[in-house]
């Protein structure tokens, strides 16, 4: 579990990131923050597209940014939405790839924690790299 001061910083950053989302179709802005095991912080926003399937969720943007910088393990993921909405299945699967024990905080626009869980609890019976062996 991450310390309270860091937790509040990550929540604040996720709520701030949400303001940069590109969601002209759904109007459902999402911001995400990933804290890597190395201590680095990566942000992401949802980015929609007129060809709807071409958009991407904030959680995956943040994780992919981190992975592109060499990160492979995460301590925490914070997701900020207007109403504390939970990550989609695709995002849960990407989270599972990099650690079922990762802490997940889902917050609303006021920074209030709506859900506090782990990736394993979000995606029971996850298909992981070990599933391929």
N, CA, C and O of each residue as an XYZ file, in Angstrom:
532
protein
N       0.841     -1.183      0.000
C       0.000      0.000      0.000
C       0.891      1.254      0.000
O       1.888      1.321      0.719
N       0.521      2.214     -0.797
C       1.321      3.431     -0.892
C       0.969      4.390      0.254
O      -0.152      4.396      0.764
N       1.959      5.194      0.639
C       1.762      6.125      1.753
C       0.759      7.209      1.372
O       0.581      7.520      0.194
N       0.111      7.776      2.374
C      -0.995      8.722      2.172
C      -0.594      9.957      1.364
O      -1.347     10.381      0.488
N       0.561     10.536      1.635
C       0.982     11.735      0.907
C       1.141     11.445     -0.583
O       0.701     12.231     -1.423
N       1.763     10.325     -0.907
C       1.934      9.937     -2.308
C       0.586      9.606     -2.930
O       0.319      9.972     -4.074
N      -0.243      8.930     -2.197
C      -1.593      8.582     -2.680
C      -2.342      9.848     -3.089
O      -2.933      9.896     -4.168
N      -2.323     10.869     -2.237
C      -3.027     12.116     -2.533
C      -2.431     12.821     -3.750
O      -3.159     13.412     -4.548
N      -1.112     12.758     -3.890
C      -0.452     13.351     -5.062
C      -0.912     12.648     -6.340
O      -1.225     13.307     -7.332
N      -0.954     11.317     -6.320
C      -1.364     10.557     -7.498
C      -2.818     10.836     -7.860
O      -3.161     10.960     -9.035
N      -3.663     10.934     -6.849
C      -5.077     11.253     -7.096
C      -5.185     12.633     -7.735
O      -5.903     12.807     -8.720
N      -4.483     13.605     -7.185
C      -4.505     14.963     -7.729
C      -4.040     14.966     -9.195
O      -4.652     15.619    -10.041
N      -2.975     14.245     -9.485
C      -2.453     14.190    -10.855
C      -3.440     13.526    -11.809
O      -3.562     13.952    -12.958
N      -4.143     12.497    -11.359
C      -5.130     11.818    -12.207
C      -6.302     12.738    -12.522
O      -6.773     12.785    -13.659
N      -6.769     13.466    -11.521
C      -7.867     14.413    -11.741
C      -7.411     15.513    -12.704
O      -8.175     15.921    -13.579
N      -6.191     15.988    -12.553
C      -5.641     17.004    -13.472
C      -5.509     16.449    -14.889
O      -5.864     17.125    -15.855
N      -5.005     15.235    -15.017
C      -4.826     14.632    -16.340
C      -6.160     14.543    -17.069
O      -6.232     14.767    -18.278
N      -7.207     14.219    -16.335
C      -8.542     14.086    -16.913
C      -8.942     15.319    -17.716
O      -9.656     15.211    -18.713
N      -8.488     16.471    -17.289
C      -8.822     17.725    -17.975
C      -8.240     17.792    -19.389
O      -8.694     18.593    -20.205
N      -7.248     16.965    -19.681
C      -6.617     16.961    -21.008
C      -7.175     15.873    -21.926
O      -6.699     15.702    -23.049
N      -8.177     15.142    -21.454
C      -8.766     14.075    -22.270
C      -9.366     14.645    -23.560
O      -9.804     15.794    -23.611
N      -9.370     13.815    -24.583
C      -9.992     14.181    -25.852
C     -11.210     13.267    -26.015
O     -11.102     12.143    -26.506
N     -12.365     13.775    -25.593
C     -13.584     12.960    -25.583
C     -14.761     13.718    -26.194
O     -15.777     13.924    -25.531
N     -14.627     14.140    -27.469
C     -15.685     14.951    -28.062
C     -16.965     14.167    -28.389
O     -17.994     14.780    -28.675
N     -16.927     12.845    -28.353
C     -18.092     12.047    -28.723
C     -18.850     11.554    -27.497
O     -20.066     11.728    -27.411
N     -18.158     10.950    -26.562
C     -18.818     10.434    -25.362
C     -18.933     11.494    -24.272
O     -19.802     11.407    -23.404
N     -18.064     12.483    -24.318
C     -17.980     13.511    -23.270
C     -17.688     12.883    -21.901
O     -18.058     13.440    -20.867
N     -17.030     11.732    -21.901
C     -16.670     11.015    -20.669
C     -15.152     11.042    -20.544
O     -14.462     10.126    -20.992
N     -14.652     12.087    -19.939
C     -13.202     12.283    -19.811
C     -12.633     11.394    -18.710
O     -13.215     11.257    -17.633
N     -11.487     10.797    -19.007
C     -10.809      9.921    -18.047
C      -9.337     10.315    -17.985
O      -8.702     10.566    -19.010
N      -8.811     10.366    -16.775
C      -7.383     10.579    -16.552
C      -6.840      9.400    -15.767
O      -7.538      8.845    -14.919
N      -5.617      9.017    -16.038
C      -5.006      7.895    -15.323
C      -3.559      8.215    -14.990
O      -2.864      8.911    -15.731
N      -3.132      7.690    -13.866
C      -1.752      7.824    -13.419
C      -1.241      6.439    -13.052
O      -1.935      5.666    -12.391
N      -0.033      6.133    -13.483
C       0.615      4.872    -13.138
C       1.888      5.202    -12.358
O       2.704      6.016    -12.788
N       2.035      4.560    -11.216
C       3.252      4.662    -10.417
C       4.030      3.370    -10.615
O       3.570      2.293    -10.236
N       5.211      3.484    -11.212
C       6.021      2.296    -11.481
C       6.775      1.864    -10.227
O       6.904      2.630     -9.272
N       7.265      0.638    -10.240
C       8.081      0.149     -9.131
C       9.336      0.991     -8.955
O       9.884      1.066     -7.855
N       9.798      1.628    -10.037
C      10.997      2.469     -9.943
C      10.692      3.829     -9.316
O      11.606      4.598     -9.018
N       9.400      4.122     -9.117
C       9.002      5.388     -8.520
C       8.619      6.460     -9.517
O       8.198      7.549     -9.125
N       8.760      6.168    -10.806
C       8.386      7.154    -11.826
C       6.869      7.158    -12.005
O       6.196      6.148    -11.799
N       6.357      8.319    -12.392
C       4.922      8.519    -12.576
C       4.649      8.800    -14.046
O       5.337      9.603    -14.675
N       3.633      8.127    -14.588
C       3.232      8.297    -15.985
C       1.747      8.615    -16.018
O       0.964      8.052    -15.253
N       1.362      9.527    -16.914
C      -0.047      9.881    -17.012
C      -0.621      9.450    -18.347
O       0.105      9.145    -19.293
N      -1.940      9.431    -18.398
C      -2.640      9.096    -19.630
C      -4.039      9.682    -19.607
O      -4.603      9.934    -18.542
N      -4.588      9.895    -20.782
C      -5.965     10.366    -20.930
C      -6.635      9.531    -22.013
O      -5.971      8.962    -22.879
N      -7.956      9.468    -21.951
C      -8.639      8.790    -23.047
C      -8.626      9.689    -24.274
O      -8.749     10.910    -24.176
N      -8.475      9.059    -25.422
C      -8.401      9.778    -26.688
C      -9.378      9.103    -27.649
O      -9.152      7.980    -28.101
N     -10.460      9.806    -27.950
C     -11.480      9.255    -28.842
C     -11.160      9.584    -30.295
O     -10.288     10.400    -30.591
N     -11.880      8.937    -31.176
C     -11.676      9.102    -32.607
C     -13.029      8.972    -33.289
O     -13.892      8.230    -32.820
N     -13.220      9.687    -34.391
C     -14.486      9.595    -35.126
C     -14.764      8.159    -35.557
O     -15.922      7.747    -35.625
N     -13.713      7.394    -35.849
C     -13.861      5.953    -36.087
C     -13.739      5.312    -34.703
O     -12.636      4.981    -34.271
N     -14.863      5.137    -34.009
C     -14.894      4.804    -32.587
C     -13.912      3.734    -32.121
O     -13.283      3.922    -31.080
N     -13.747      2.634    -32.830
C     -12.816      1.617    -32.307
C     -11.352      2.061    -32.288
O     -10.509      1.389    -31.694
N     -11.048      3.175    -32.926
C      -9.663      3.642    -32.985
C      -9.235      4.437    -31.758
O      -8.065      4.799    -31.634
N     -10.155      4.710    -30.864
C      -9.820      5.443    -29.643
C      -9.085      4.544    -28.663
O      -8.951      3.341    -28.889
N      -8.605      5.145    -27.559
C      -7.890      4.372    -26.538
C      -8.191      4.968    -25.170
O      -8.390      6.174    -25.020
N      -8.218      4.100    -24.196
C      -8.521      4.489    -22.820
C      -7.307      5.088    -22.121
O      -6.164      4.800    -22.477
N      -7.572      5.917    -21.130
C      -6.515      6.590    -20.368
C      -5.591      5.601    -19.669
O      -4.378      5.807    -19.625
N      -6.159      4.532    -19.125
C      -5.360      3.555    -18.404
C      -4.295      2.936    -19.308
O      -3.135      2.802    -18.920
N      -4.708      2.564    -20.512
C      -3.754      1.954    -21.446
C      -2.737      2.962    -21.946
O      -1.577      2.605    -22.152
N      -3.139      4.215    -22.149
C      -2.173      5.245    -22.551
C      -1.077      5.356    -21.494
O       0.108      5.340    -21.826
N      -1.466      5.468    -20.227
C      -0.477      5.612    -19.150
C       0.427      4.387    -19.060
O       1.643      4.519    -18.927
N      -0.162      3.204    -19.132
C       0.631      1.971    -19.043
C       1.562      1.850    -20.247
O       2.733      1.505    -20.084
N       1.070      2.124    -21.435
C       1.900      2.008    -22.629
C       3.046      3.029    -22.614
O       4.154      2.723    -23.054
N       2.781      4.233    -22.111
C       3.861      5.219    -21.968
C       4.948      4.673    -21.046
O       6.139      4.769    -21.344
N       4.522      4.104    -19.929
C       5.480      3.557    -18.964
C       6.269      2.401    -19.572
O       7.491      2.338    -19.434
N       5.582      1.503    -20.234
C       6.251      0.348    -20.840
C       7.222      0.806    -21.922
O       8.306      0.242    -22.063
N       6.839      1.826    -22.687
C       7.732      2.323    -23.744
C       9.000      2.947    -23.169
O       9.987      3.116    -23.884
N       8.978      3.289    -21.889
C      10.147      3.834    -21.199
C      10.904      2.749    -20.426
O      11.850      3.048    -19.696
N      10.485      1.491    -20.590
C      11.206      0.379    -19.973
C      10.604     -0.156    -18.687
O      11.135     -1.106    -18.112
N       9.516      0.427    -18.225
C       8.880     -0.052    -16.992
C       8.117     -1.354    -17.261
O       7.562     -1.553    -18.342
N       8.104     -2.223    -16.269
C       7.384     -3.491    -16.425
C       6.540     -3.850    -15.208
O       5.706     -4.752    -15.279
N       6.748     -3.151    -14.092
C       6.007     -3.434    -12.857
C       5.482     -2.115    -12.283
O       6.131     -1.072    -12.356
N       4.287     -2.210    -11.714
C       3.642     -1.017    -11.187
C       3.191     -1.210     -9.751
O       2.758     -2.294     -9.359
N       3.300     -0.142     -8.973
C       2.826     -0.152     -7.588
C       1.360      0.235     -7.520
O       0.591     -0.343     -6.752
N       0.974      1.223     -8.332
C      -0.393      1.733     -8.254
C      -0.844      2.313     -9.583
O      -0.048      2.798    -10.387
N      -2.155      2.243     -9.782
C      -2.808      2.875    -10.918
C      -3.989      3.652    -10.349
O      -4.802      3.103     -9.606
N      -4.078      4.935    -10.704
C      -5.185      5.768    -10.260
C      -5.969      6.195    -11.500
O      -5.394      6.697    -12.466
N      -7.276      5.991    -11.464
C      -8.146      6.336    -12.581
C      -9.164      7.357    -12.095
O      -9.851      7.132    -11.099
N      -9.260      8.484    -12.801
C     -10.200      9.543    -12.428
C     -11.248      9.720    -13.518
O     -10.924      9.952    -14.682
N     -12.511      9.604    -13.116
C     -13.640      9.857    -14.008
C     -14.623     10.753    -13.269
O     -14.491     10.980    -12.067
N     -15.602     11.254    -13.996
C     -16.598     12.123    -13.367
C     -17.298     11.421    -12.211
O     -17.539     12.022    -11.164
N     -17.622     10.144    -12.408
C     -18.435      9.429    -11.430
C     -17.735      8.229    -10.790
O     -18.392      7.401    -10.158
N     -16.424      8.123    -10.943
C     -15.710      6.985    -10.364
C     -15.951      5.693    -11.121
O     -15.996      4.618    -10.523
N     -16.108      5.790    -12.440
C     -16.357      4.618    -13.278
C     -15.163      3.676    -13.321
O     -14.012      4.112    -13.287
N     -15.445      2.402    -13.394
C     -14.436      1.348    -13.358
C     -13.810      1.108    -14.730
O     -14.467      1.324    -15.748
N     -12.550      0.664    -14.776
C     -11.878      0.397    -16.053
C     -12.587     -0.679    -16.881
O     -13.201     -1.596    -16.335
N     -12.491     -0.551    -18.187
C     -13.093     -1.529    -19.101
C     -12.295     -2.834    -19.072
O     -11.219     -2.904    -18.477
N     -12.828     -3.843    -19.708
C     -12.174     -5.151    -19.746
C     -10.809     -5.132    -20.408
O      -9.882     -5.790    -19.935
N     -10.673     -4.384    -21.500
C      -9.381     -4.318    -22.184
C      -8.319     -3.707    -21.272
O      -7.182     -4.179    -21.237
N      -8.687     -2.664    -20.538
C      -7.731     -2.035    -19.618
C      -7.377     -2.978    -18.480
O      -6.222     -3.037    -18.059
N      -8.354     -3.712    -17.982
C      -8.087     -4.676    -16.913
C      -7.103     -5.740    -17.387
O      -6.214     -6.146    -16.639
N      -7.263     -6.186    -18.621
C      -6.361     -7.196    -19.157
C      -4.946     -6.653    -19.297
O      -3.985     -7.357    -18.987
N      -4.800     -5.415    -19.757
C      -3.474     -4.803    -19.871
C      -2.858     -4.632    -18.483
O      -1.666     -4.879    -18.303
N      -3.647     -4.217    -17.515
C      -3.150     -4.101    -16.143
C      -2.634     -5.449    -15.644
O      -1.579     -5.520    -15.013
N      -3.374     -6.507    -15.928
C      -3.006     -7.850    -15.461
C      -1.666     -8.299    -16.039
O      -0.929     -9.044    -15.393
N      -1.357     -7.859    -17.222
C      -0.093     -8.228    -17.863
C       1.110     -7.796    -17.025
O       2.166     -8.427    -17.067
N       0.939     -6.720    -16.269
C       2.068     -6.132    -15.560
C       1.966     -6.216    -14.044
O       2.712     -5.535    -13.339
N       1.068     -7.028    -13.537
C       1.047     -7.272    -12.095
C      -0.332     -7.304    -11.478
O      -1.010     -6.281    -11.386
N      -0.741     -8.479    -11.058
C      -2.050     -8.644    -10.427
C      -2.113     -7.988     -9.047
O      -3.199     -7.681     -8.555
N      -0.962     -7.774     -8.429
C      -0.943     -7.187     -7.092
C      -0.919     -5.654     -7.102
O      -0.877     -5.030     -6.042
N      -0.945     -5.055     -8.276
C      -0.937     -3.593     -8.380
C      -2.185     -3.010     -7.721
O      -3.302     -3.465     -7.966
N      -1.976     -1.997     -6.883
C      -3.078     -1.301     -6.227
C      -3.812     -0.444     -7.260
O      -3.175      0.196     -8.097
N      -5.138     -0.429     -7.206
C      -5.948      0.360     -8.130
C      -6.881      1.254     -7.314
O      -7.646      0.784     -6.471
N      -6.796      2.550     -7.589
C      -7.694      3.518     -6.974
C      -8.536      4.140     -8.071
O      -8.010      4.621     -9.075
N      -9.833      4.129     -7.879
C     -10.738      4.758     -8.831
C     -11.408      5.912     -8.095
O     -12.055      5.724     -7.065
N     -11.238      7.115     -8.649
C     -11.700      8.322     -7.976
C     -12.638      9.121     -8.872
O     -12.667      8.946    -10.090
N     -13.405     10.006     -8.234
C     -14.259     10.908     -8.993
C     -13.555     12.251     -9.176
O     -12.400     12.411     -8.783
N     -14.250     13.205     -9.769
C     -13.616     14.489    -10.085
C     -13.239     15.298     -8.847
O     -12.402     16.197     -8.928
N     -13.845     14.991     -7.708
C     -13.473     15.667     -6.460
C     -12.273     14.997     -5.796
O     -11.803     15.451     -4.752
N     -11.779     13.923     -6.398
C     -10.644     13.202     -5.827
C     -11.026     12.231     -4.730
O     -10.162     11.707     -4.027
N     -12.310     11.992     -4.583
C     -12.781     11.028     -3.576
C     -12.630      9.613     -4.124
O     -13.024      9.334     -5.256
N     -12.061      8.726     -3.321
C     -11.895      7.336     -3.739
C     -13.248      6.642     -3.716
O     -13.928      6.601     -2.691
N     -13.628      6.094     -4.876
C     -14.886      5.370     -5.018
C     -14.639      3.875     -4.864
O     -15.436      3.162     -4.253
N     -13.520      3.406     -5.427
C     -13.136      2.000     -5.347
C     -11.644      1.938     -5.037
O     -10.845      2.655     -5.641
N     -11.278      1.080     -4.097
C      -9.883      0.800     -3.786
C      -9.736     -0.714     -3.841
O     -10.367     -1.438     -3.072
N      -8.893     -1.184     -4.760
C      -8.817     -2.612     -5.009
C      -7.442     -2.968     -5.561
O      -6.509     -2.168     -5.488
N      -7.325     -4.151     -6.105
C      -6.117     -4.574     -6.823
C      -6.538     -5.033     -8.209
O      -7.721     -5.232     -8.483
N      -5.550     -5.197     -9.075
C      -5.839     -5.707    -10.409
C      -6.455     -7.102    -10.311
O      -7.399     -7.413    -11.036
N      -5.932     -7.935     -9.428
C      -6.461     -9.299     -9.258
C      -7.938     -9.291     -8.894
O      -8.701    -10.132     -9.370
N      -8.340     -8.353     -8.058
C      -9.750     -8.271     -7.679
C     -10.602     -7.709     -8.808
O     -11.776     -8.060     -8.931
N     -10.028     -6.845     -9.630
C     -10.761     -6.304    -10.778
C     -10.945     -7.339    -11.883
O     -11.920     -7.295    -12.634
N      -9.990     -8.277    -11.972
C     -10.026     -9.257    -13.054
C      -9.763    -10.660    -12.508
O      -8.683    -11.214    -12.712
N     -10.742    -11.230    -11.820
C     -10.546    -12.586    -11.291
C     -10.320    -13.583    -12.440
O     -10.928    -13.461    -13.504
N      -9.458    -14.547    -12.216
C      -9.174    -15.544    -13.239
C      -8.471    -14.962    -14.448
O      -8.652    -15.440    -15.568
N      -7.669    -13.930    -14.226
C      -6.987    -13.227    -15.315
C      -6.157    -14.147    -16.196
O      -5.548    -15.104    -15.715
N      -6.138    -13.853    -17.474
C      -5.249    -14.533    -18.424
C      -3.930    -13.778    -18.363
O      -3.855    -12.618    -18.768
N      -2.896    -14.428    -17.861
C      -1.593    -13.792    -17.661
C      -0.532    -14.482    -18.512
O      -0.816    -15.501    -19.141
N       0.682    -13.943    -18.542
C       1.740    -14.598    -19.304
C       1.952    -16.065    -18.867
O       2.312    -16.917    -19.679
N       1.725    -16.335    -17.587
C       1.859    -17.713    -17.105
C       0.825    -18.651    -17.734
O       1.039    -19.862    -17.792
N      -0.283    -18.099    -18.201
C      -1.320    -18.908    -18.836
C      -0.839    -19.522    -20.143
O      -1.410    -20.507    -20.613
N       0.188    -18.959    -20.723
C       0.705    -19.442    -22.008
C       1.680    -20.604    -21.863
O       2.066    -21.217    -22.858
N       2.081    -20.911    -20.627
C       3.071    -21.977    -20.440
C       2.420    -23.328    -20.335
O       3.110    -24.335    -20.175
